Amino acid sequence: MKKLALLILCTLLIGVHFANAQTKNISGTVTSAEDGTSIPGVSVLVKGTTIGTITNIDGHYELQAPADAEILTFSFVGLKTIDVPIKGAVVNVSMESDVLGLDEVVVVAYGTAKREAITGAISSVDAKDIETRNLSSAASVLEGKSPGVQVNNTYGEPGNDPEIRIRGFTSVNGSNAPLYVVDGVAYTGRISDLNPQDIESMTVLKDAASAALYGNRASNGVIIITTKKGKSGNLNINGSANYGTFSRGIKEFDRMAPNEWMETMWTGYKNFAVSSLDYNEVDAAAYSSENVVADVIKRNIYNKANNALYDSNGKLVSGAQVLSGYNDLDWSKYLERTGTRQEYNFSADASTEKYNFYTSLGYLNEEGYTITSNIERFTGRMNANYTPNKWFKSGINLSATTASSNYADNATGTYYINPFNASRHMAPVYPVYLHNEDGSYQLDANGNPQYDLTSTYLSNRHIVYELENDMNRNYRSNLKTQAFVTISFLKDFDFTLRGDKSVVNSKYKNYNNPEVGDGAGSNGRLYNEYYLYDTFTLQQQLYWRKSFSAHNIDVLAGHENYDYKYAYNYTANTGIKVKGIIENSNFSNMTSMDGYNVTYKTESYLGRVRYNYDEKYFVDASIRRDGSSRFDSSSRWGNFYSAGASWSISKENFMKQLTWVNNMRFRASYGEVGNDAGAGNYGYMALYYINQNGNEGAYYRNNLENKDLKWETTTTLDIALEGRLFNRMNFSIDYFDKRSKDLLFDVVLPLSNGATSDKADGATITRNIGTLSNKGLELAFDVDVINKGDLTWNIGADATFLKNKLIKLPDHEDILNGNYKYSEGKSIYEFWLYKFAGVDQMNGDALLLIDDEKYYVESTNPEEERTAIDADWVREVNGNYYTINTTYAKRDWSGSALPDVYGSVNTGLTYKNFTFSALVTYSIGGKLYDSSYRNLMSVSSSGANAIHKDLANAWSAVPAGVTETSANRIDPNGIPRVDMYYSTYFNDMSDRWLHDASYLVIKNINVSYNLPKKYVQKMDISALSVRLGVENLATFTAIQGLNPQYNFSGGSDRTFVTARVFSLGVDIKL
Amino acid sequence: MKIKMKNYFKYFIGFLAFAAMMQSCTDNYLDTTPTSSASTSTVFSTVELAEGAINGINKLMVKQFGDDYGQGFNGEGTIKLYYGEYPGNNFSKPYMTGWSVIFNQEYHEQTSSRYNNYPWHYYYRLISNANMIIENIDAAEGTETRKQFVKAQALTFRAHSYTMLIQLYAQRWKDTQGETPGVVLRLSSDSEDLPLSTSKQVYEQIYKDLDDAIALYKASGESRNNGYDPDINVAYAIYARAALSREDYATALSNAKLAREGFDLMSNSDYVNSGFADPTSEWIWYSYGASDETLYYYSYQAYISYSANSSAGRTYRSCISKELLDKIPATDMRKDLFIHPGLWADQDPNTPEYDNDYFSQNWDVTNPSNVNQSYDIVVNTTFANEIRDYIAANFPYEHSANGYVYLYEHCKIGSFDAPGVGNTVHIRTSEMYLIEAECYYRLSQEENAQTALVELNADSGRDPNYTCTKTGEDLFEEIVTYRGLELWGEGFDWFDYKRWGKSIERKSIANGGNFHTNMAKTIGPSEFNAWTWKIPLAESDYNSEVN
C-alpha cells in the first residue's frame, strides 16, 4: 500500500516536472464574427488532449499547451466549433454562429446527441425562437416550426395550451396528443404552467426510432422540453418587459341587420302557415303579418304595432323603422373587448467548472377578449448543477407556478351563458337594456341604463348580467421538484438516479348568482371542485461509453417507474346567505358532494446501444419493456424496439470534390412504440358507477369488461436525406410510413345492449381492433438569399403531405362514428353524410337522395324486403324520387377532414441592428362541417335567432325559364325556401354544410432593434433591444367566420377563436 | 490510501445504484382500483350490495341525462312529459309554440333525433342493468329469500321497460294483433346482434317475467324497504298495464285488483296537500326526490310543477284542455286544481247571482286587455294577482312569483324545493280502478265498470255527487274523460289514445278550446307512422339484424 502511494507521488512529480519542461504559453481573445464583441465562456481545448480552459469575461484566455501541440479547438453552444492551428503565442479567433446546425447537440430521449448522429426524425426549436414570441404556452411556438407537426393554436382563451398532432393520427380512440417530457421525465401538467422564457430547447421526436425509449406513451410523438442552465462564465442578468393588446383574431359570420332579418322571419312564418296549417298563400301571409312578432319574435323594437309592420308581401311597411333609442342590439359589443397583455421576466444565471445555476421569475397578466376571461400567472424557477469532482455530478430543478384565471365554463355549444353562442346567434332585434315605449333607455334611479332581465324571449336570463355576476374561477399551483445524481465508476461507467415529484393543485369555483340564470331557481349556487394531481417518477440509468480507434460505442440500460394519481372532491351548495361572500359557509343547503381518486402507473425496462465508426457511419438500436395499470395483469406488458442507421455521405472521400455540397447525410430507421391512452384508467374492468338514491347506495353499469385489452402499437419507417448546399441552402426530405395496429377503440354496440354513458349511442366497449396507417412526405428548406456584411436575408418553407388510411377493420366491416365512418382504405376523419341533391326550383324544397337499399317508393318486386316511404316525405322530379327527411336519405362518402398538404413559410431579415421575421402557416384541402353556419341558415318557430346573410338568396319564387320538366329544375347549390315548419328537414345534417377547410394564417411578425454597443456600454449594460411583434395578424378562409383550426376532425363550435396579440417589448442584459 | 478509499466508496455507490436499478417494483405495483366505480364482482359479492344495483335502477329512473340529451331528460319523468303528455289530447303548454313538432308527433320518423332515441336509450339501460342482476344474483352471498326478492325486482324492472318500449316503438295491438315487428328482446348481457321480435313475443316475455317475479316475491316472503323500490304490487300493476295495452282484459282486470291491495285511495286533503310531491296512501310505486338529490333544472317537476322555479316552469305553464275540464261537474274537487272561471263564479248556475258574479263582471277573458288571446296568458295584473292569491290560499306550495299566469293552468303537481324537487309517482290506486272500469267495459260487464268509476270518483269523496248510469259508447267516453282528468300530467295521455286508436282533437282558442293554433290539430290514428316511433339509428346503424 505504501509502495503504491509512493509510486503515485513519483508519477505526479515527474509529470509536473515534465509539464514544466515541455509547455508553451498561448493566449488570445475570442470575438464574435457577427459584431466583433468578445465572447466569454468559450471552451478552448488543445486538440487530442484534455488540456484546456475557458475564456474570461473579456473573451480572453491563457493556457499552457504541450510544446508539440498544433491545434486549438474552440467551442461554444450556438457557435460553430472551429480548429485553429497554433502559429505563435497569440491565437485570436473570430467565431461564427452555427447556422448549419448539423454539429449542434440536441436533446434526445435519455440524453443528448449530435445532430448528425441521430438516426430518427427530430426537429427542435431553441430559446431564440421562443423568446421573441408573445405566447403564454411554449407549445404554441411549434406551429410552423417543424414539418409534420400540426398545431391548433386557436382556442384564444388566456392560458390555454394548443392541440398538437405529430405526423397524423395514430389512434382512433381519444388521445392523439404527443407525450411531453420536461427535463427528462414525462410531464402531465399544462405546458402553460411553464414560463416559455425558461425554456432552453424543445425537441420534437417524430418517429418511432427516436421516441422508442419513451415507448409506452410515444406513439403520438414526443416533445422534449429542456429548461435553461447557467452557461457562461460570468453572471448574466436578463430583464424583459412586454406590453400589448389581446383581441379577437377571426371575424364573425356575416349576419342580417334588423330590417332584412324581420322580413326573413315573416317569410319563414308565412311558409310555416302554408306547410303546417294548410293555409293558402294569401291567408298565410295575413297570418304571418298578424302573428309572427307575437308568436316567434316576441319583441318589437319598431315604431309600428306588432300586426302593422308588414305589407301583404311581407315587406316592412314604408315608415317602419327601428326606434331611435335601440343602439344596444349588438351583443358582441357588451361581451367582447380588447384586453391587455403584460409580461415581465427576470433571470440570472452563471456557470463555473464546479457548478452552474439558472434562476428566474416571471409574471404574466393576460386579459382575454371576452369580458371576464383573464389569467394572472407567477412563475419561478431554480436550476442548479454541481460537479465537485470528476466522478460525481448532481443537480436540482425546482419550479413553481401559481395562476388564477377567470375562465368561460360554458364557452361551448348552445349553453345559455356561452358568450360566443350569444353574440353569434342572438336575434338582431333583442336589446341589451330595458327601453321605454319610445325606444329610449329606461333609466334607474341613478340615471343608468338597466339590463333587460325579465324578458321571456331571453328566458328571463341575461348573459351580460350573468357573466358580470357569476364566477368561474380557477386557482392553480404547480410545484415541480427534480433531483439527479450521476456517479462515474470503473472506467467508462456512469450511473444516474433521477427522481421527479410534481404536485398540481387546481380548484375550480363556479358560482351562479341568485337573481338571474342557473342560480336563480335555487337562490344562488356554488360548486367547488378540487383536483390534486400527484406525479412521481423514478429513473435508474446505467451508461457505458467507450471509444477505441475510430469506433465509438455507448450503451444505456435503465429502469423507470411512473405513478400518476389525482384526487377529486366536489361540493355543491345552494341558497346564498350574505350577498357577495362566495364561500361554502355562506350557503344554506348542501345539494351534492362527490369525491374519488384515480391512479395510473407504468413500469419500464429499457436499453439502448449506439455505435459509430469514425463519426461517419452511425447505427443505434433500442428495446423497451413496458407495463401499464390500464390493462389486466394477463395482458399488461408490451415489448417495443427500434433500430436506425445514419450515413454522413459528405464525409466520404469521393464527395470531397463536390465542393458545393457542404454537408449531406442519409438516414433510415424503423421502430415500434406503444400507446395506452385510448384505454381509460380502468377501461378493462366491468364497472358500476357509485351513485345514491334515497340516501342509499345506487350502482349502475358504466363500463363493460374486456380483459384482453392490450397495448396499441405504432411502427414507423423513416427515411430521410438532409444537408447543406452552396453554403447557403439547408434542405431535408423525409419520408415516413407510420402504422398503428391493435387500435384501442370504443366500439359502439347496438343501443339495446344498454348504454354505459349518457351518450345517444352510449353502448360501447373498448376493444383492440384494426390497423391505421399514416404515410407522408416532409419537405423543408431554407436559403440565405442575401448574406453579405450588414445584410442577411433568409427564406424558408416546409410542406407536409400526409395520407391517413385505415388498413384493417374487424371482419373488414365499416364502423359508423357520428358524421364519420371508418372504412378500410379511408382516413379516420372521412365524412359519411346524407347526400344533398339540391333545391327544387319549383317550390324551394331541399331534396336528398333516397337510401334505396333500405327504402323504396314504387316497388317492382312483390317480395320487397325494403320498406316503403310514406308519401309525405317523397318528392318527384322528372321521374326521379327524392326525400326531404334524412331518415330515408342516403348517406355516402363526402370527403375527408384532413388536408392534402400543410406547412409554413418563414423569412428573416437582418440589417445592421434591425431584424425582421415573419411566419405564415397554411393548410390546403380537407373539409369542415360547419354546424354554426347551419344554424345561421335555419329559422325556427321555437325561438328567434340571428340569420346569415346568405339566406337572402334562399328560394322565393320559380326562376324565369324553369318549368316542371326543366333539366335544371334541381339547383345543386340552391338554398331551400325559408320555412319554419320544414326548416329542421330542409337544413338537417347533410354534405351541404361542408366547407373547404383550407386556410392561410399570418402567424407572427416580429421587428426588433438592438441598440448599438457604443450606446449600450455608455449605459453600463451589455445589451438592450426593443421588439415589436404581432401574433395571428390575419386568417384567410373559404367563408368569413369559419375557424379552420378548431379541431383536426373538421368540426366547429361556438367558442374562443384565435387571439390576435400585439406586443411591444424591451430586453435588457446587464 | 485516501484515493483507494474513494474508489471503494465509488464501487459501493455503484453497487447500491445497480441494486436500486435491478430491484423492480413489487408485483402488484401496477394493480390499481377505481374509487368512483365498483367492479361487477364487488357489486354481486353480497345480496346487500346487489340491492344497491336495484337502487341503481331506481336512480336511473330519476337522474340527469347529460351529454347528448341535456336539460329536461331525467328518466321516467321525461317519458311522462315528452312522450305521454306533450303529444296527447289533454295537455297544453300554450306559449311553447316552438315545441309544436313534439306536440304534433312529427318526430316519429326522425331516427337521428334525440327524441326518437331517448326512450330506447333509457329503457334498454334499465334492461341491461336488470339483466346483469338476473344473471349474477344467484352467486351472491346472502339468504336465498333475499336473493329471490332482488331477482324478482330485476324482473319487474325488465317487464316495465319492455311494456313501455313496446307501446312506443311498435304498432298498436288493435291494428296488428302483435304480428308486426316490435323491439329487440335482449335478455342477457351477451352483445350479439339480435333482430326485432314481434310484439306478441315481447308481450309473452313480459308476462313470463312477471309470472316469474310474482312467484319469486311470494316464495321469498320478503318485503321492500322503501316505496320507491319495486315489489309484488308493482309487478301486478305492470302486469295490468301490459295486459291492457295487449287488449287482454281479463288478465289486466285481475292484476289491477291485486295491485291495489293495501293501497287505499287517498283523501281529498292528501290529494291537494301532498302536491303529488310526497307519497300518499295510494302511491304503489314512485321515484325518490329530495333537496340533497336534486336534479336542478333537469327534473320532471322543473317542467311541470306549478311551483317550479325554472323558466320552463314559469314561462311555459302546464295547462289542462279546456274541453276536458268543461266536462267535469263543479262538484268535483279535482276541477278546482285547475284555474277556470268557475272558481270565481257562484257555483249554482240557476241562481240570479250567477250572471252577475265577480268573475264574469270583472274578468272578461275575451277582453284582450285581460288575457293574451293567443296563449291564455293573464295579462291583467290585478287578475293575475287574484289567481296567485287563490293558489296561495288553497295549495301547499307557492306559485312561483315571476313568469306568467295562465288560464287552465294546474295546481296539481307541486315541488317542495326549488327549482323543482319532489317525489315522482308512477303507479297509483286510482289508475287501477280506471283499468278495472275499462276492462269491465271491454268484457261487457258494464255495471261493474260503473261501480269502479263510482268507487273512484264518489266513494273517494272526490265528487260525492258522482253517479254513473252510462252504457255502451257513452260509458267508454266516461272512462276516457275520468282517466284524462284523474291521470292528467302523469304521462298516460298519448299512450291511452294510441291504445284506443282514438284521434287527438285539440281545438284552438278561436274554436272554443285552449290550444295555440300551431298545436290545435286533429291527428288521426294512422298518421305519423301510425303513432309508432321508428327504431333509432343508434340501434339500426350498429345492429346487423335490424334494418
Contacts between the chains, C-beta under 8 A, distances in Angstrom:
chain1	res1	chain2	res2	distance
A	1	B	1	6.6
A	1	B	4	7.6
A	4	B	4	7.8
A	5	B	1	6.4
A	8	B	3	7.2
A	272	B	518	8.0
A	276	B	100	7.4
A	276	B	518	6.7
A	277	B	517	6.6
A	277	B	518	7.4
A	291	B	374	7.1
A	291	B	517	7.9
A	294	B	374	6.0
A	295	B	97	5.6
A	295	B	374	6.7
A	295	B	516	7.8
A	295	B	518	7.5
A	296	B	97	7.4
A	391	B	6	7.9
A	391	B	10	5.7
A	454	B	402	6.9
A	456	B	95	7.8
A	456	B	311	7.8
A	456	B	315	5.0
A	456	B	403	7.7
A	456	B	404	7.5
A	459	B	311	4.2
A	459	B	315	6.7
A	460	B	311	5.2
A	460	B	314	7.1
A	460	B	315	7.1
A	460	B	402	6.3
A	460	B	403	7.3
A	461	B	311	7.1
A	487	B	10	6.5
A	487	B	13	5.0
A	487	B	14	6.1
A	487	B	17	6.3
A	488	B	10	7.8
A	489	B	10	4.5
A	489	B	11	6.3
A	489	B	13	7.1
A	489	B	14	4.0
A	490	B	14	7.3
A	493	B	14	7.0
A	495	B	13	7.7
A	495	B	14	5.9
A	495	B	17	4.1
A	495	B	18	7.0
A	495	B	21	7.7
A	497	B	17	6.1
A	497	B	20	6.5
A	518	B	296	7.8
A	518	B	297	7.3
A	520	B	309	7.2
A	521	B	296	7.2
A	521	B	297	6.6
A	521	B	302	7.6
A	521	B	308	8.0
A	521	B	309	4.2
A	521	B	310	5.1
A	521	B	418	5.0
A	521	B	419	3.0
A	521	B	420	7.7
A	522	B	294	7.7
A	522	B	296	7.3
A	522	B	309	7.4
A	522	B	418	4.9
A	522	B	419	5.9
A	523	B	418	7.0
A	540	B	17	6.8
A	540	B	20	5.6
A	540	B	21	3.6
A	541	B	21	7.8
A	542	B	17	7.6
A	542	B	18	7.0
A	542	B	21	6.4
A	557	B	21	7.6
A	558	B	21	7.4
A	559	B	21	5.1
A	559	B	22	7.7
A	559	B	24	6.8
A	561	B	25	5.4
A	561	B	29	6.9
A	568	B	36	7.9
A	574	B	418	8.0
A	589	B	291	6.0
A	589	B	292	7.5
A	590	B	292	6.7
A	591	B	291	6.4
A	591	B	292	5.8
A	591	B	294	5.1
A	592	B	292	7.2
A	592	B	293	7.8
A	592	B	294	7.5
A	594	B	36	7.8
A	596	B	34	7.6
A	596	B	35	4.2
A	596	B	36	3.6
A	597	B	35	5.3
A	598	B	34	7.2
A	598	B	35	7.5
A	598	B	36	7.7
A	599	B	32	4.3
A	600	B	32	6.9
A	601	B	29	6.3
A	601	B	30	5.4
A	601	B	32	6.3
A	602	B	30	7.5
A	603	B	24	7.0
A	603	B	25	5.5
A	603	B	29	6.0
A	603	B	30	6.2
A	605	B	24	7.7
A	627	B	30	5.1
A	628	B	30	6.9
A	629	B	30	4.6
A	629	B	31	6.9
A	629	B	32	4.4
A	633	B	30	7.4
A	633	B	31	7.0
A	636	B	30	6.1
A	681	B	32	7.3
A	681	B	34	7.2
A	682	B	32	7.3
A	682	B	33	7.8
A	682	B	34	4.5
A	682	B	37	7.0
A	685	B	34	7.1
A	685	B	39	5.4
A	685	B	40	8.0
A	686	B	39	6.2
A	686	B	40	3.9
A	686	B	41	7.9
A	687	B	34	6.4
A	687	B	37	4.0
A	687	B	38	7.0
A	687	B	39	6.2
A	687	B	40	7.4
A	688	B	37	5.9
A	688	B	38	4.8
A	688	B	39	7.4
A	688	B	40	6.7
A	688	B	42	7.8
A	688	B	43	4.9
A	688	B	53	6.9
A	688	B	56	7.0
A	689	B	36	7.1
A	689	B	37	5.4
A	689	B	56	7.9
A	690	B	36	6.3
A	690	B	37	6.2
A	690	B	38	5.9
A	691	B	56	6.8
A	691	B	59	5.1
A	691	B	63	7.2
A	692	B	59	7.3
A	692	B	293	6.8
A	693	B	55	5.1
A	693	B	56	7.5
A	693	B	58	4.9
A	693	B	59	3.9
A	693	B	62	7.4
A	693	B	228	7.5
A	693	B	288	5.6
A	693	B	293	6.9
A	694	B	55	7.1
A	694	B	58	7.3
A	694	B	226	5.7
A	694	B	228	6.1
A	694	B	288	4.3
A	694	B	290	7.8
A	694	B	293	7.8
A	695	B	290	7.7
A	695	B	292	7.5
A	695	B	293	7.6
A	696	B	52	7.2
A	696	B	55	5.6
A	697	B	49	7.7
A	697	B	52	4.0
A	697	B	55	6.4
A	698	B	52	6.1
A	698	B	55	4.1
A	698	B	56	4.4
A	698	B	58	6.3
A	698	B	59	3.9
A	699	B	38	6.1
A	699	B	43	5.4
A	699	B	49	7.8
A	699	B	52	4.8
A	699	B	53	5.2
A	699	B	55	7.5
A	699	B	56	4.3
A	700	B	53	7.2
A	700	B	56	3.8
A	700	B	57	6.8
A	700	B	59	6.6
A	700	B	60	5.5
A	700	B	125	7.6
A	700	B	129	5.3
A	701	B	128	6.5
A	701	B	129	5.8
A	701	B	132	6.5
A	702	B	37	6.0
A	703	B	37	7.1
A	704	B	191	7.9
A	705	B	40	6.9
A	748	B	538	7.8
A	748	B	541	7.9
A	748	B	542	5.2
A	749	B	191	5.1
A	749	B	542	6.2
A	750	B	184	7.2
A	750	B	191	7.8
A	750	B	193	6.4
A	750	B	194	7.8
A	750	B	538	7.8
A	750	B	539	5.1
A	750	B	542	4.6
A	750	B	543	3.6
A	750	B	546	7.1
A	751	B	117	7.5
A	751	B	120	5.7
A	751	B	121	6.0
A	751	B	124	6.0
A	751	B	536	6.6
A	751	B	538	4.2
A	751	B	539	4.8
A	751	B	542	7.3
A	752	B	120	7.3
A	752	B	124	4.8
A	752	B	127	7.8
A	752	B	183	7.6
A	752	B	184	4.2
A	752	B	186	4.9
A	752	B	194	7.2
A	752	B	539	5.8
A	752	B	543	7.1
A	753	B	124	7.2
A	753	B	128	6.2
A	753	B	186	6.8
A	753	B	189	8.0
A	753	B	191	5.0
A	754	B	124	5.2
A	754	B	125	5.1
A	754	B	127	6.3
A	754	B	128	2.2
A	754	B	129	6.7
A	754	B	131	7.6
A	754	B	186	7.8
A	755	B	121	5.5
A	755	B	124	7.2
A	755	B	125	5.0
A	755	B	128	7.9
A	757	B	67	6.4
A	758	B	65	4.8
A	758	B	66	4.9
A	758	B	67	3.9
A	758	B	68	6.7
A	758	B	69	6.1
A	759	B	67	4.8
A	759	B	68	5.1
A	760	B	67	7.7
A	760	B	68	4.0
A	760	B	69	7.4
A	760	B	114	5.8
A	760	B	117	5.0
A	760	B	121	6.5
A	760	B	536	8.0
A	760	B	538	5.5
A	761	B	538	4.1
A	761	B	541	7.8
A	761	B	542	7.2
A	762	B	67	7.4
A	762	B	68	7.9
A	762	B	121	6.7
A	763	B	124	7.6
A	763	B	128	7.8
A	763	B	538	7.9
A	765	B	191	7.1
A	816	B	541	5.0
A	816	B	542	7.1
A	854	B	547	5.8
A	867	B	547	7.0
A	870	B	109	7.3
A	870	B	529	6.9
A	873	B	109	7.2
A	885	B	109	6.2
A	885	B	110	7.3
A	886	B	110	7.6
A	886	B	112	6.1
A	887	B	109	4.9
A	887	B	110	6.0
A	887	B	111	4.7
A	887	B	112	7.1
A	887	B	534	6.7
A	888	B	109	7.9
A	940	B	98	6.4
A	941	B	97	5.7
A	941	B	98	5.5
A	941	B	100	6.9
A	941	B	518	7.0
A	942	B	97	7.0
A	942	B	98	1.9
A	942	B	99	6.5
A	943	B	98	5.7
A	984	B	101	7.1
A	989	B	112	7.2
